[in-house]
């Protein structure tokens, strides 16, 4: 069971997202580079940043962790406790954004019209069997 936050957890999240039945639609709608920022809170004492690419290719969706500095489409930032709530399904991402518990920055222009396409992201978050820092 991967520890959150870690590169192993992001890799498993990407695997589950790529295996989602709607992965091709998601990739067409949300094509780009996304960054997850986990700010310190509770047992997490340093910030973590992870990037992943969601790409639509002729062969279907390509979703994978990545390094480097290509232009980001979107950054999703929250502290560790909020990420834990999102992953555990205890916090709705839409409500969290409205209440400013989760911050989204970047290319927001097309995001509102694509929110239904982002549902596989939320489903993949909660599908990863996760070990949290408090459990180690």
C-alpha positions, 0 to 999 in steps of 0.5 A: 500500500503506497504511502501518501505523499510519495512518488509511489502513490502518484504512480499508482494514482496514474495507473488507476486513472489510466485504467478508468473506463473513461480515461480516453474522454478524460484525456481529450477533455483535460489534456495537459500537465497537472501539479499536485501540491501538498502543503505541510500540516499535521505529520507532514513537515515539508511541502511535496510537489508532484506533476503528472501528464494527462495526454490524449494520443491516437492510441488512447489516454497516456497518464503518467508521473513526470519531472521537468518544467513544461508549462502547467495547465493546472496546479491543485494545492491543499494542505496534507489534512485536506488531501487526506480528506479528498483521498478518503472521500470525506471532502468534495473537491467542488465544495472544497474549492468554493470554501477555499480549502483547496486552491486551483490555479492555472488555466481555469478558462476551460475547466468549468465546462470540463468539470464532469470530465474530471470525475474520473480524477476524483474516483481515482483519488479514492481508489488508491489503497493509501497508507497515511503518515499517521499510520506509519 
